[in-house]
Amino acid sequence: MKRLLDVMARLRDPVDGCPWDREQTFRTIAPYTLEEAYEVADAIERADMVELEAELGDLLLQVVFHARIAEEQGLFDFARVADGIAEKMIRRHPHVFADEVVTDAAAQQVRWDEIKAAEKSARPPQGSLLDDVPLGLPALTRAVKIGKRAARIGFDWPDAQGPRDKVDEEMRELDEAMQDGDRIAMAAELGDVLLALANLARHLDIDPESALREANGRFGRRFAAVEARARATPGADLATLEHAWQLAKQRERSDD
């Protein structure tokens, strides 16, 4: 770890460092941090452990980079970041580091949320429950978190049928916008449809980001069959390609 910290310090050296690394800021590095986190998730999805090792290193570099910039500005350093997260883990796992007892993972999640809420209540009050939901989150993930925050004050449906009906309502409004040809309204209504779907996923206890990633994967696998048919039958019409799609879909389901 010390070697990595020393490497970053050298890269940021104002005289002998790298010109590109020296001019970076929290804001300019943030997109790379998000990208590396996604690449870690991608390696896990593909079960590529060699790639995962490399991508974890890239993600760790991002933490070191931000910490180095902060240290140069007299804000904090990597040691404080590491100590802070260690302390948080100890606080939020009293059944491991103290004498509390939890029966299972679900009970631990409840206790985690209680401790987290107590920590937040000790801070200065915020203007809104939504203020600290990060803007940089993937939109579907942020929509789920916003829905959870709204539910804290009772602004939520009692079960999954509520958001399911909302999906239909928003789809009707999207259809109207499409009929009018109003692109601004179409974009707004499509956003409302996606928000409703995120809330439906939350009530079904399904992570919409994971569900969409899996759907993308299924599309890719089935599209390979469509591409093969298109190459074998130049000029194939949509019905022919759709048939290839449906066959690939049936094969995939039979394999499951």
RODO-2510 file (C-alpha; in nm, 4 decimals, decimal comma):
residues 256
     n   res          X          Y          Z
     1     m     0,0000     0,0000     0,0000
     2     k     0,2847     0,2363     0,0851
     3     r     0,4362     0,1728    -0,2583
     4     l     0,1113     0,2738    -0,4299
     5     l     0,0830     0,5877    -0,2162
     6     d     0,4429     0,6772    -0,3021
     7     v     0,3763     0,6233    -0,6735
     8     m     0,0788     0,8600    -0,6608
     9     a     0,2781     1,1191    -0,4684
    10     r     0,5455     1,1052    -0,7375
    11     l     0,2897     1,1353    -1,0170
    12     r     0,1476     1,4465    -0,8501
    13     d     0,4848     1,6019    -0,7739
    14     p     0,4624     1,9658    -0,8894
    15     v     0,8136     1,9572    -1,0410
    16     d     0,8952     1,6013    -1,1511
    17     g     0,5455     1,4526    -1,1736
    18     c     0,3285     1,3684    -1,4726
    19     p     0,1696     1,6771    -1,6354
    20     w    -0,1639     1,4990    -1,6821
    21     d    -0,1800     1,3654    -1,3264
    22     r    -0,0785     1,7018    -1,1802
    23     e    -0,3642     1,8914    -1,3433
    24     q    -0,6417     1,6538    -1,2316
    25     t    -0,9038     1,7552    -0,9731
    26     f    -1,1776     1,5756    -0,7810
    27     r    -1,4227     1,6718    -1,0540
    28     t    -1,2097     1,5602    -1,3497
    29     i    -1,1234     1,2280    -1,1855
    30     a    -1,4821     1,1451    -1,0795
    31     p    -1,5894     1,0068    -1,4225
    32     y    -1,2901     0,7697    -1,4202
    33     t    -1,3884     0,6532    -1,0711
    34     l    -1,7370     0,5630    -1,1929
    35     e    -1,5956     0,3933    -1,5021
    36     e    -1,3597     0,1776    -1,2957
    37     a    -1,6422     0,0751    -1,0620
    38     y    -1,8460    -0,0384    -1,3631
    39     e    -1,5486    -0,2314    -1,4984
    40     v    -1,5185    -0,4134    -1,1652
    41     a    -1,8881    -0,5048    -1,1887
    42     d    -1,8384    -0,6181    -1,5488
    43     a    -1,5506    -0,8488    -1,4545
    44     i    -1,7658    -1,0009    -1,1806
    45     e    -2,0584    -1,0499    -1,4216
    46     r    -1,8256    -1,2310    -1,6625
    47     a    -1,6657    -1,4319    -1,3771
    48     d    -1,3240    -1,3191    -1,5069
    49     m    -1,1084    -1,3336    -1,1955
    50     v    -0,7896    -1,2328    -1,3758
    51     e    -0,9617    -0,9194    -1,5019
    52     l    -1,1252    -0,8608    -1,1620
    53     e    -0,7829    -0,8484    -0,9959
    54     a    -0,6682    -0,5838    -1,2439
    55     e    -0,9891    -0,3825    -1,2218
    56     l    -0,9823    -0,3789    -0,8404
    57     g    -0,6344    -0,2308    -0,8675
    58     d    -0,7651     0,0373    -1,1034
    59     l    -1,0480     0,1166    -0,8616
    60     l    -0,8075     0,1331    -0,5673
    61     l    -0,5962     0,3782    -0,7659
    62     q    -0,8982     0,6057    -0,7896
    63     v    -0,9332     0,6107    -0,4099
    64     v    -0,5631     0,6851    -0,3738
    65     f    -0,5859     0,9601    -0,6378
    66     h    -0,8727     1,1397    -0,4605
    67     a    -0,7050     1,1001    -0,1230
    68     r    -0,3804     1,2470    -0,2587
    69     i    -0,5586     1,5528    -0,3984
    70     a    -0,7312     1,5982    -0,0624
    71     e    -0,4006     1,5652     0,1236
    72     e    -0,2426     1,8335    -0,0949
    73     q    -0,5318     2,0658    -0,0042
    74     g    -0,5002     1,9922     0,3679
    75     l    -0,8397     1,8219     0,3843
    76     f    -0,7613     1,4586     0,4715
    77     d    -0,5313     1,1784     0,3600
    78     f    -0,5555     0,8094     0,2709
    79     a    -0,4911     0,6992     0,6301
    80     r    -0,7943     0,8961     0,7495
    81     v    -1,0063     0,7447     0,4723
    82     a    -0,9010     0,3927     0,5729
    83     d    -0,9420     0,4600     0,9456
    84     g    -1,2823     0,6164     0,8864
    85     i    -1,4252     0,3200     0,7012
    86     a    -1,2755     0,0766     0,9531
    87     e    -1,4441     0,2668     1,2376
    88     k    -1,7738     0,2706     1,0487
    89     m    -1,7628    -0,1066     0,9961
    90     i    -1,6921    -0,1625     1,3642
    91     r    -1,9793     0,0691     1,4665
    92     r    -2,2252    -0,0957     1,2317
    93     h    -2,1359    -0,4529     1,3280
    94     p    -2,1820    -0,4578     1,7063
    95     h    -2,2718    -0,8277     1,6828
    96     v    -1,9143    -0,8908     1,5639
    97     f    -1,7132    -0,6300     1,7539
    98     a    -1,9318    -0,5969     2,0660
    99     d    -2,1823    -0,8048     2,2599
   100     e    -2,4969    -0,7672     2,0511
   101     v    -2,6624    -1,0726     1,8982
   102     v    -2,8370    -1,0943     1,5593
   103     t    -3,0147    -1,4025     1,4327
   104     d    -2,9662    -1,3712     1,0561
   105     a    -2,8708    -1,1428     0,7674
   106     a    -3,2168    -0,9813     0,7591
   107     a    -3,1913    -0,8859     1,1267
   108     q    -2,8446    -0,7460     1,0638
   109     q    -2,9809    -0,5292     0,7796
   110     v    -3,2418    -0,3867     1,0163
   111     r    -2,9756    -0,3146     1,2785
   112     w    -2,7461    -0,1591     1,0157
   113     d    -3,0244     0,0758     0,9091
   114     e    -3,0967     0,1688     1,2717
   115     i    -2,7335     0,2546     1,3400
   116     k    -2,7060     0,4466     1,0121
   117     a    -3,0194     0,6463     1,0974
   118     a    -2,8795     0,7271     1,4422
   119     e    -2,5554     0,8493     1,2861
   120     k    -2,7468     1,0739     1,0468
   121     s    -2,9677     1,2155     1,3214
   122     a    -2,6530     1,3325     1,5011
   123     r    -2,5565     1,5470     1,2028
   124     p    -2,6939     1,8945     1,1290
   125     p    -3,0471     1,8718     0,9846
   126     q    -3,0879     1,8564     0,6062
   127     g    -3,3361     2,0399     0,3919
   128     s    -3,4794     1,7223     0,2393
   129     l    -3,4586     1,3475     0,2754
   130     l    -3,3425     1,3403    -0,0867
   131     d    -3,0534     1,5861    -0,0480
   132     d    -2,7836     1,3236     0,0093
   133     v    -2,8951     1,0750    -0,2571
   134     p    -2,5908     1,1012    -0,4879
   135     l    -2,6555     1,2629    -0,8247
   136     g    -2,3793     1,0511    -0,9789
   137     l    -2,5592     0,7204    -0,9225
   138     p    -2,6968     0,5340    -1,2246
   139     a    -3,0429     0,6785    -1,2836
   140     l    -3,2324     0,3542    -1,2109
   141     t    -3,0413     0,2987    -0,8863
   142     r    -3,1020     0,6587    -0,7808
   143     a    -3,4724     0,6222    -0,8597
   144     v    -3,4940     0,3227    -0,6253
   145     k    -3,3163     0,5122    -0,3477
   146     i    -3,5431     0,8143    -0,3957
   147     g    -3,8457     0,5858    -0,3680
   148     k    -3,7123     0,4366    -0,0447
   149     r    -3,6581     0,7842     0,1015
   150     a    -4,0122     0,8914     0,0074
   151     a    -4,1466     0,5777     0,1751
   152     r    -3,9954     0,6898     0,5059
   153     i    -4,2688     0,9507     0,5442
   154     g    -4,5422     0,7235     0,4082
   155     f    -4,5377     0,8525     0,0496
   156     d    -4,5511     0,5105    -0,1142
   157     w    -4,7864     0,2434    -0,2370
   158     p    -4,8827    -0,0342     0,0061
   159     d    -4,7864    -0,3087    -0,2406
   160     a    -4,6565    -0,3753    -0,5925
   161     q    -4,9955    -0,3254    -0,7588
   162     g    -4,9719     0,0501    -0,7018
   163     p    -4,6537     0,1056    -0,9057
   164     r    -4,7747    -0,1534    -1,1603
   165     d    -5,0857     0,0566    -1,2217
   166     k    -4,8650     0,3656    -1,2335
   167     v    -4,6649     0,2083    -1,5177
   168     d    -4,9872     0,1761    -1,7203
   169     e    -5,0861     0,5339    -1,6382
   170     e    -4,7497     0,6719    -1,7463
   171     m    -4,7533     0,4603    -2,0630
   172     r    -5,0897     0,6114    -2,1583
   173     e    -4,9445     0,9592    -2,1113
   174     l    -4,6436     0,8617    -2,3226
   175     d    -4,8782     0,7366    -2,5954
   176     e    -5,0567     1,0728    -2,5925
   177     a    -4,7271     1,2606    -2,6224
   178     m    -4,6257     1,0352    -2,9121
   179     q    -4,9541     1,1028    -3,0897
   180     d    -4,8979     1,4769    -3,0480
   181     g    -4,5407     1,4459    -3,1739
   182     d    -4,4173     1,6574    -2,8816
   183     r    -4,0583     1,5470    -2,8288
   184     i    -4,0151     1,7394    -2,5029
   185     a    -4,3300     1,5793    -2,3621
   186     m    -4,2217     1,2369    -2,4923
   187     a    -3,8884     1,2644    -2,3085
   188     a    -4,0638     1,3692    -1,9881
   189     e    -4,3240     1,0931    -2,0060
   190     l    -4,0634     0,8294    -2,0913
   191     g    -3,8722     0,9391    -1,7817
   192     d    -4,1894     0,8975    -1,5776
   193     v    -4,2353     0,5456    -1,7192
   194     l    -3,8805     0,4524    -1,6168
   195     l    -3,9337     0,5997    -1,2691
   196     a    -4,2536     0,3982    -1,2305
   197     l    -4,0704     0,0827    -1,3402
   198     a    -3,7962     0,1516    -1,0851
   199     n    -4,0593     0,1800    -0,8124
   200     l    -4,2203    -0,1435    -0,9306
   201     a    -3,8800    -0,3136    -0,9124
   202     r    -3,8362    -0,1810    -0,5573
   203     h    -4,1691    -0,3263    -0,4472
   204     l    -4,0823    -0,6577    -0,6130
   205     d    -3,7442    -0,6527    -0,4355
   206     i    -3,5628    -0,6679    -0,7688
   207     d    -3,2580    -0,4574    -0,8479
   208     p    -3,3500    -0,2856    -1,1772
   209     e    -2,9851    -0,2283    -1,2736
   210     s    -2,9102    -0,5997    -1,2420
   211     a    -3,2328    -0,6908    -1,4222
   212     l    -3,1447    -0,4613    -1,7123
   213     r    -2,7871    -0,5918    -1,7299
   214     e    -2,9214    -0,9460    -1,7513
   215     a    -3,1692    -0,8383    -2,0210
   216     n    -2,8824    -0,6812    -2,2160
   217     g    -2,6946    -1,0095    -2,1883
   218     r    -2,9940    -1,2071    -2,3150
   219     f    -3,0321    -0,9667    -2,6053
   220     g    -2,6667    -1,0091    -2,6982
   221     r    -2,6869    -1,3876    -2,6942
   222     r    -3,0055    -1,3981    -2,9010
   223     f    -2,8852    -1,1296    -3,1406
   224     a    -2,5890    -1,3513    -3,2283
   225     a    -2,8389    -1,5907    -3,3882
   226     v    -3,0015    -1,3038    -3,5760
   227     e    -2,6618    -1,1916    -3,7070
   228     a    -2,5836    -1,5451    -3,8195
   229     r    -2,9125    -1,5651    -4,0110
   230     a    -2,8492    -1,2228    -4,1678
   231     r    -2,5058    -1,3351    -4,2879
   232     a    -2,6411    -1,6641    -4,4215
   233     t    -2,9376    -1,4959    -4,5903
   234     p    -2,8337    -1,1577    -4,7321
   235     g    -3,1303    -0,9243    -4,7592
   236     a    -3,3396    -1,1250    -4,5143
   237     d    -3,6597    -0,9422    -4,4170
   238     l    -3,7655    -0,8589    -4,0631
   239     a    -3,9934    -1,1624    -4,0368
   240     t    -3,7018    -1,3952    -4,1146
   241     l    -3,4787    -1,2237    -3,8576
   242     e    -3,7577    -1,2276    -3,5997
   243     h    -3,7967    -1,6024    -3,6567
   244     a    -3,4259    -1,6492    -3,5853
   245     w    -3,4709    -1,4434    -3,2681
   246     q    -3,7623    -1,6532    -3,1481
   247     l    -3,5730    -1,9769    -3,2140
   248     a    -3,2763    -1,8479    -3,0143
   249     k    -3,5141    -1,7461    -2,7348
   250     q    -3,6720    -2,0932    -2,7292
   251     r    -3,3312    -2,2639    -2,7219
   252     e    -3,2186    -2,0446    -2,4340
   253     r    -3,5314    -2,1210    -2,2332
   254     s    -3,5041    -2,4954    -2,3003
   255     d    -3,1415    -2,4871    -2,1819
   256     d    -3,2574    -2,3257    -1,8570
***
